[in-house]
Amino acid sequence: GIFTVILIILIIIGVVLLWGCTCYNKFQELIIRANAAEANIDSTLRKRYDLLSRSINIIKENTKETEVLNNISNLRSKKLSNFDFDRKLYDCINEFNGYKEHYSNLRDNDEFMKIDLSIRESEVEMSALRKYYNDVITDYNKATHSFPSILVALIFRYKKKFYYDGKNMDDEITQCLKELGYTNKTITKALIAIDSSK
């Protein structure tokens, strides 16, 4: 009778609460992973910044250039997101590579070439970190728009996050590229290259 009905209601409430806790914990795990990935990205970007800063005097001493990587000194004073910081550093790295190609004596400088190697190694690291971050955000965004986890997202106001390129990967242009078979990683690289050429 009444006892059975109450028991069923309590079981249903227990199942709903258990499901809610499971979904909540999933969101928390994804948020923690995304934050950890972003912290690693920040650390790698700072390392790339330091490497470029160290190269300035070496370039000046081995070339006739007086204005070298001027944008580097300005970056510290600017409040940039990791997305924008990465793109600005990308411009500086292109300038760095230009000096390397133009001045053969730089390629004979051991200290300069050590910096060059470290920068190239950091790019491999950055590529892996970008991919990992975007993969985590993909899982997070799916959870915020999939039933029934969307209910938890609405309750705790979990909103869709942007991918590492700083753009919404659902915009019209990007969506067309995805439909043509391009991966998020390829699209991100293309967007960075386009932004750098402006």
C-alpha positions as CSV (number, residue, x, y, z in Angstrom):
1,G,0.0,0.0,0.0
2,I,1.2,3.4,1.1
3,F,4.6,1.9,2.4
4,T,5.3,0.4,-1.1
5,V,4.5,3.7,-2.8
6,I,6.8,5.7,-0.4
7,L,9.5,3.1,-0.9
8,I,9.3,3.4,-4.7
9,I,9.4,7.2,-4.5
10,L,12.5,7.1,-2.2
11,I,14.2,4.7,-4.6
12,I,13.4,7.0,-7.6
13,I,14.7,10.0,-5.6
14,G,17.9,8.0,-4.7
15,V,18.5,7.0,-8.3
16,V,18.0,10.6,-9.5
17,L,20.4,11.9,-6.8
18,L,23.0,9.3,-7.7
19,W,22.7,10.1,-11.4
20,G,23.0,13.8,-10.6
21,C,26.1,13.3,-8.5
22,T,27.7,11.2,-11.2
23,C,27.0,13.9,-13.9
24,Y,28.3,16.6,-11.5
25,N,31.5,14.7,-10.8
26,K,32.0,14.2,-14.6
27,F,31.7,17.9,-15.1
28,Q,34.2,18.6,-12.3
29,E,36.7,16.1,-13.7
30,L,36.5,17.7,-17.1
31,I,36.9,21.2,-15.6
32,I,39.9,20.1,-13.5
33,R,41.5,18.5,-16.6
34,A,40.9,21.6,-18.7
35,N,42.4,23.9,-16.0
36,A,45.4,21.7,-15.7
37,A,45.9,21.7,-19.5
38,E,45.6,25.5,-19.5
39,A,48.2,25.8,-16.7
40,N,50.6,23.6,-18.7
41,I,50.0,25.7,-21.8
42,D,50.7,28.9,-19.8
43,S,53.9,27.4,-18.5
44,T,55.1,26.4,-22.0
45,L,54.2,29.8,-23.4
46,R,56.3,31.5,-20.7
47,K,59.2,29.2,-21.6
48,R,58.9,30.2,-25.2
49,Y,58.8,33.8,-24.2
50,D,61.9,33.4,-22.1
51,L,63.7,31.6,-24.9
52,L,62.9,34.4,-27.4
53,S,64.0,37.1,-24.9
54,R,67.4,35.3,-24.4
55,S,67.9,35.3,-28.2
56,I,67.7,39.1,-28.6
57,N,71.2,40.0,-27.5
58,I,72.7,37.1,-29.4
59,I,71.0,38.2,-32.6
60,K,72.1,41.8,-32.1
61,E,75.7,40.7,-31.4
62,N,75.9,38.5,-34.5
63,T,74.0,40.7,-37.0
64,K,73.7,44.3,-38.0
65,E,70.1,44.4,-36.7
66,T,69.3,47.0,-34.0
67,E,65.6,46.5,-33.8
68,V,65.2,42.8,-32.8
69,L,62.0,41.2,-31.6
70,N,60.6,44.5,-30.3
71,N,57.2,42.9,-29.7
72,I,58.6,40.6,-27.0
73,S,59.3,43.4,-24.6
74,N,55.8,44.7,-25.1
75,L,54.1,41.4,-24.3
76,R,54.9,41.4,-20.6
77,S,53.0,44.7,-20.1
78,K,49.9,43.5,-21.9
79,K,47.1,41.5,-20.3
80,L,46.7,38.8,-22.9
81,S,44.8,35.5,-22.8
82,N,46.9,32.4,-23.6
83,F,45.2,32.3,-27.0
84,D,46.4,35.8,-27.9
85,F,49.8,35.3,-26.2
86,D,50.4,32.2,-28.3
87,R,49.6,34.1,-31.5
88,K,51.9,37.0,-30.6
89,L,54.7,34.6,-29.8
90,Y,54.0,32.9,-33.1
91,D,54.8,36.2,-34.9
92,C,58.0,36.6,-32.9
93,I,59.1,33.0,-33.7
94,N,58.6,33.7,-37.4
95,E,60.8,36.7,-37.0
96,F,63.4,34.6,-35.1
97,N,63.4,32.0,-37.9
98,G,63.9,34.8,-40.4
99,Y,67.1,35.9,-38.7
100,K,68.3,32.3,-38.6
101,E,67.7,31.9,-42.3
102,H,69.2,35.2,-43.3
103,Y,72.4,35.1,-41.1
104,S,74.6,32.1,-41.5
105,N,76.8,33.1,-38.5
106,L,73.7,32.7,-36.2
107,R,73.5,29.1,-37.3
108,D,77.1,28.7,-36.3
109,N,76.4,30.1,-32.8
110,D,75.9,27.2,-30.3
111,E,73.9,29.3,-27.9
112,F,71.5,30.5,-30.6
113,M,71.1,27.0,-32.0
114,K,70.3,25.6,-28.5
115,I,67.6,28.2,-28.2
116,D,66.3,27.3,-31.7
117,L,66.2,23.6,-30.7
118,S,64.3,24.4,-27.5
119,I,61.8,26.5,-29.4
120,R,61.1,23.7,-31.9
121,E,60.8,21.2,-29.0
122,S,58.3,23.5,-27.3
123,E,56.2,23.7,-30.5
124,V,55.8,19.9,-30.4
125,E,54.8,20.2,-26.7
126,M,52.4,23.0,-27.5
127,S,50.8,21.0,-30.3
128,A,50.2,18.1,-27.9
129,L,48.8,20.5,-25.2
130,R,46.5,22.2,-27.7
131,K,45.1,18.9,-28.9
132,Y,44.6,17.6,-25.3
133,Y,42.9,20.8,-24.2
134,N,40.6,20.8,-27.3
135,D,39.7,17.1,-26.7
136,V,38.8,17.9,-23.1
137,I,36.7,20.9,-24.2
138,T,35.0,18.7,-26.8
139,D,33.9,16.2,-24.1
140,Y,32.8,19.1,-21.9
141,N,30.7,20.8,-24.6
142,K,29.1,17.5,-25.5
143,A,28.1,17.0,-21.9
144,T,26.6,20.5,-21.7
145,H,24.4,19.8,-24.7
146,S,23.5,16.1,-24.3
147,F,20.6,14.7,-22.5
148,P,20.4,14.1,-19.6
149,S,23.7,15.7,-18.5
150,I,22.3,19.0,-19.9
151,L,20.0,19.2,-16.9
152,V,23.0,19.3,-14.5
153,A,24.6,21.9,-16.8
154,L,21.6,24.1,-16.6
155,I,21.3,23.7,-12.8
156,F,25.0,24.6,-12.2
157,R,25.2,27.0,-15.1
158,Y,27.9,25.2,-17.0
159,K,28.2,27.0,-20.2
160,K,29.8,25.9,-23.5
161,K,33.6,26.7,-23.6
162,F,35.7,27.9,-26.5
163,Y,38.4,25.8,-28.0
164,Y,42.0,26.8,-27.8
165,D,42.0,29.0,-30.8
166,G,39.7,31.4,-28.9
167,K,36.9,31.0,-31.4
168,N,33.7,29.1,-31.2
169,M,34.3,25.9,-33.3
170,D,30.6,26.0,-34.3
171,D,30.8,29.2,-36.3
172,E,29.9,29.0,-39.9
173,I,33.3,29.0,-41.5
174,T,34.8,26.5,-39.0
175,Q,31.8,24.2,-39.2
176,C,32.2,24.1,-43.0
177,L,35.8,23.1,-42.6
178,K,34.8,20.4,-40.1
179,E,32.3,19.1,-42.6
180,L,35.0,18.8,-45.2
181,G,36.9,16.5,-42.9
182,Y,39.4,18.9,-41.3
183,T,40.3,18.2,-37.6
184,N,40.1,20.8,-34.8
185,K,43.9,20.7,-34.7
186,T,44.2,21.5,-38.4
187,I,41.6,24.3,-38.2
188,T,43.3,25.8,-35.1
189,K,46.7,25.9,-36.9
190,A,45.1,27.5,-40.0
191,L,43.4,30.2,-37.9
192,I,46.7,31.0,-36.1
193,A,48.5,31.3,-39.5
194,I,45.8,33.5,-40.9
195,D,45.8,35.7,-37.8
196,S,49.6,36.0,-37.9
197,S,49.6,37.1,-41.5
198,K,47.3,40.1,-40.8
